Amino acid sequence: MPDYFGSLRHVELSWAVFLLPAPLLVALLLWFAPVGPALAARRALATLSGALTAAFVVGFAAALGNLGVGKRALLGHAFSFLRVGSFDSGLTLFLDPLALVFVLLVAVTAAVSLARLGDTATDDAARPRTLLWAVGSLFAVLADDVVVLLAGLGVATLALLLPRASGAAETGAGWPRRLLGWPLVAVALAVLAWLPGGGFTRSDFVPEGKARFGSVEARARASAPTTGARGGGDDGFLTMTGAPGSWVVLDGDGGSVHASPFVRARIPSGLHAARVVGGAASDDAELATFFVPAGAESYIAVVGATTSLREARNQLGLQATAGKLDLRTRLRDQRIVGVPLVIAVLGLLAAGALLATGLGSTPHHDEPGDPAASLPALASRVLLPAYLIARAEPFASASPFEGGLAAALVAALAAYAAWRAIRASSAPIALARSADALALIAVSAAFASAPGSTAVIATAATAGLLLAAMGAELRTKTDSDLYLPGAALIALPPLGVTLPWGVGHATAMILASDPRGLGLAIGYALLLAATAGALAYALLRFAPEPAGDDAPANEAPKTTTTTKATTKQPKKGSSKRKQKNEPTASPDEALPVANAASSPPSRLPRLLLGLGVVAAVLGALPVGTLLGVTMPLFGWIEEGNRVHPGVAPPALGVTLLVIVAALGGYARAQRARVRSVAEGSAVAIETEAEADADANDPLVALAQALRGLRGAFGPTTLPAPPINDGTPDDDVDVREKAPPEAAEGDGENEDEDEEPGS
Amino acid sequence: MISPHAHRTAPSSWPRRLSARLGLSLCLATLALLPRIAEAETKLVVSAPSRPLELVKTPDGLGATFVLRNQGDTAVDPKVSLVSSASDPRTPPGVVLRLDKGRLAPGQERRVEVRWPNGEGKAREATGLVAIETGAKAPEMLSFRGRRDTSIWTTVATQALPALIALPLLGALLIALLGRARADERLPRRIAMGIAGLDLALALLVLARFDRGIGRLDGNDGFQLVSRTTLVKPMGLELAFGVDGTSVGLLATLATAALVAAGLGERSVLRAPRIWGSALLVLGGALGVATSIDLALTVACWGLAFAGAASLLLATSRPARTFAGRRVAFLGLVSTALLAAVALLASSHVGRAYAVDGSALVQGFGHADLVRASFPGLAKTLLGLPFTAGLTTLLLAAILPVLGLFPLDGFVQDTLDDGQAPALLVALLPALGSFVLLRWGAAMLPEGLVWASTSLAWIAAVSALLGALAGVRERRLSSLLGSALGVTSAIALLGLASATPQGVLGATAIVTASPLVVVLVGGAAGLLAARTGSADITGVRGLGVEARLLAGALLLGTAASVALPGSLSGWGVVVALLGSTARAPTATIVGALALGVAGLTTLGAVTNALGGTLSPTLRDSSVLEPFGGHIPDLSRHERAVLLPLALLVLVLGLSPRPLLGAAERASLDLAAFLDPPGPAQIATAFPTTASADIVSPP
């Protein structure tokens, strides 16, 4: 008798998964290689690497498609990092349709960014950053365990922190949000890793004390072996993909030995005993005798705490034969302040990821310089939170009602972001807020674990990335050709039927008394309409006038402020204070590229248009499904999710609502535009409160006080003495001289000395 | 209803009954005591070729014999047994005693064979005790030792442990003598570099010969390459060395750090012999702390390391350094005194302890003996607390101030301040403190550490957060890096306080990685300060363009010092946080937040210096004038020292197992002390075949 029965995520083993990050990694290494190809060739290789990765995605899509419904997942294991007790971390990559969609988005972002970069020193500084970001992001997306995921996010973050030739401060406004975000992500993932193994009390973790491995009989899902495995006669099949690097010894020391991961290893049918040998730092685990039927497949699964989100998800589908509570029930019953712990943790994860990736910031705060070089930062904001929640989504399904409420809450936040987009005073701000709204939609969809959520997430994330990129481009360019993809975007909400499709599902679920539908229906209906209206408003309101127009909106403002994105870097501190009160340059002066006439022809709008088309195609996939036509690609992405009966009417209804909202946005924008032209007012680039955060940062005052406390234990901040003794050294002839007094000579630093609390 | 036989079974009268029972008892007692009375006249004499008994190679394994001679008047049945058990295996599994059955007549001899057949157990060396009941009050103990692996490399590795400490001390002595002789001023540094190189070679050899699969249950108390020599028997002082998973990686990283520090210390200001002599004292002391398995020796090495550190800082005769030197001297004095008190108090309650030859000691400082001592069973109090809690309080009072936690992290910042490379060795002391806390606290005083765990977790979390916040808008790179290193040190404490295998492994990994990270980031920061003439990082811009290699080394070192996931320190921090999440989730959130603050402030400052272009003020400054207004990149010599280290840190960050994997088994063992297994786990871990406490002779 097996220890458990249920459904496990089927995977195929393939080393080829490591090919996905390989081109970008090779390009990155070549970029820094002391010898090798010339600079021009390295640039070309870097550009090619992004496109090559995108091309690989197509190949993998075909490969996954051949695996059949429910089996579209590949696993590749290279080596183990560390292992002690239930902690088992290794370089293991996992690719399923969700991961593939995000790999595609990361690859396209990298390809667009790299293709856009030129041959200047600035561009050459941005190139390795983009490569490093892409490599880190790909590892984060493909990671099977949370440690690699965190490491990937860490590398991607480091890439965003790396210097730009433009010299803008990377950790300017908004950094307190970021520093709050990553630790929350780390702790939330750590709690998720422990949760399958027991329960948290107020102060402690209480392990459940069950065996670390268990035999599993697949009952819920067809477990027929593949074609290659058929014809086994009296043989059965054994699969184990957890705890990579462990050894399974069957039937005592004389039996066969298999190294995990292995899939469908042929073993004689009948009763078997197994021992899992984890190595020096974990005790061997003896499994109870289990029966392997002829021609059928049995599994050995990890049970309990695990750093692999895939294995945790597998456990959610298991039920113990001995009558113990299953994981799903335990998760539902664990509460903190009345909220299911798992929902609270996922909320922590979402909040951390959204904060860390800069939700709510505007392009000119965090992504100065060339918009192409800024694309990675924008993409992180839109893609990574949604992906993290989507990956952890099976946990939310343990508490569907609260998951639905959380989805509604996030959807309300999305609606708020959309509202801020409508209220924005410039196109970049409006687009940034719209991107925020779409990022939150994606997170909301992931929370709700609605049928079709992968398509919803992918569409929302793609559209959000596109919007954010447009926002960045608008900041530096007033070229009207940007409005080509903009026009495509305006059509996105109605075209992107994925989102209404999700609402349709939600409504249908309400009718079927499924509690998740409540949050979905309210949230999606609100935010879709608001986002569509905001988009329409922003794009029309701030669109450049045709040539010969008398009063272009972006010219000759009367009252405006500068931003950090100036060609001449503003001084910190006092310069920011000046920004508050003094009218300075016009927005166009504040932009690196003054106007359309002087700017070189840009390829970015076309690339953005391509991205818009991808988003539209993704979004339109369910159309056929709604109309009763089989859509193979949609079915492929959704892994066989069936369309809920009764989806079409509400979905089409919401689509109509969205179109009405978009038209409303147009109308409102038209009125505002006419009024502004009539009044001769200009568009001001919004200066947000956080731009001056540094000046009045309470953290700075606290830091000063703490340094004072440290000073009480000794003078640790004595003036730096001359370093050398006057005698030239052998290698570096740094003579004894007075310090350069860089701080005194540089006006920038003088300004910084005047920080509050100093 | 009353039974008809009831009256027959009832006693006739109580005096008769009492007298009958007393008589019977007397007879039984006499019968029981007779053999003992006879044995009291026997006298077994143990005759061994050497003490300890050396096991030599035999066709089927290792073996040695000793002889029992009955010098008494009556025949005796000799009782000989191994002092070992499945749950406390002093001796590796598989070691057996072979003794012919039967009584030993007066004047007769009998050979006893200690055998360790091939294929039994995983250990490659065996040490142990044989208990022989000779008729005296306490059984006579005969120790034995043997090695399966007698290859030249293992032999050298065994002798390498004392040599690791002896070499730096000899080097310091040599430098002192040369200083008096006024020899070549470059010679002290070269001697120091040579000694550090030799130590690194030996440490790598030890690492190579270390078997990672061997844990405490495999015998020898989990230690390998053990060498013991009695120093002062009446006081129980020994020169005892050995390595386990927590220390073997630390040896290699400490020696590497010393070599790099010596390699970077070429500047003329560092040519004073005292600097290099002191640096060697720090190295010798640090390696001694890592390898000694005797508490008295550990305390001595601890004091030596702090004395060297204080002397090193005072040798530069500069105001800031003088203060730092005095501070380190004070901290070292206090912590050494407290550690000595802990060692003395613990050793006086050790119970039974044995010297290397098996003779009983009045007072034992052996780490293994103290691990076995049952302090919680003592009724005594210390500092008004139960004895274990009081002892733990003393230990924490000795260690916590030197961990580099806020606000006592000033001495770490001082040592990083102006980039004098030898002083970087002083910044390794916090790692040493964490190591002592791991080894003494977790293994010797686990109940005490668990008692203090909640407080420790919050001390770690709060000090980490405050230390990180103190770095906000900090201008001095040394202060930023000092704060970041303090935060990782606090996370190690948080992991240890969690008492989970993951927490302990994380703490061990942080300790092991720390020397490499400190010298990389401290070395790079020092070189930058030497070039710009200031420790103020905010005045530097364009480093990524001006000095790419230096910028790369600084960035990599900074990423590792703030424990960015995927960096060398990142592994320890991630694992420690994972472990502490289970036991102190709120403190973990605070600790993680501190990491975020430290990471963003430190990385932000460094990346800001890497970007942009060099300011005209600095470009035109007199410091950069000799270099044409540019910050010079790493020289050939500096490249040769710093780049291999940077590459090592990078590679070990991507694949940490070659270095940190050695700690996996040891962490599990230490966690078992802190969180003893439940009945189910014991049943799994100790099969019935190994359940007997004393392995009786056949």
Interface residues (C-beta under 8 A of the other chain):
Chain A: F79 S80 F81 L82 R83 V84 G85 S86 F87 S89 A121 A125 V147 L150 A151 G152 L153 G154 V155 T157 L158 L161 L162 P163 R164 A165 S166 G167 A168 A169 E170 T171 W175 R178 L179 L180 G181 W182 P183 L184 A186 V187 A190 V191 A193 W194 F200 S203 D204 F205 G209 G279 A280 A281 S282 D283 E286 T307 Q569 D697 L699 V700 L702 A703 Q704 L706 R707 L709 R710 A712 F713 G714 P715 T716 T717 L718 A720 P721 P722 I723 N724 D725 T727 P728 D729 D730 D731 V732 D733 V734 R735 K737 A738 P739 P740 E741 A742 A743 G745 D746 E748 N749 E752 E755
Chain B: R212 G213 I214 G215 E266 R267 S268 V269 R318 P319 A320 F323 A324 R327 F406 P407 L408 D409 G410 F411 Q413 D414 D417 D418 G419 T454 L466 G467 L469 A470 G471 V472 R473 E474 R475 R476 S479 G482 T500 P501 Q502 L505 A509 L527 A529 A530 R531 T532 G533 S534 A535 D536 T538 G539 V540 R541 G542 G544 V545 L555 A559 L564 P565 G566 S567 G570 W571 V574 V575 L577 L578 G579 T581 A582 R583 A584 P585 T588 I589 A592 L593 A594 L595 G596 V597 G599 L600 L603 G604 T607 N608 L610 G611 G612 T613 S615 T617 L618 S621 S622 V623 L624 P626 P632 S635 R636 H637 E638 S655 P656 R657 L660 G661 E664 R665 S667 L668 A671 G678 A680 Q681 T684 A685
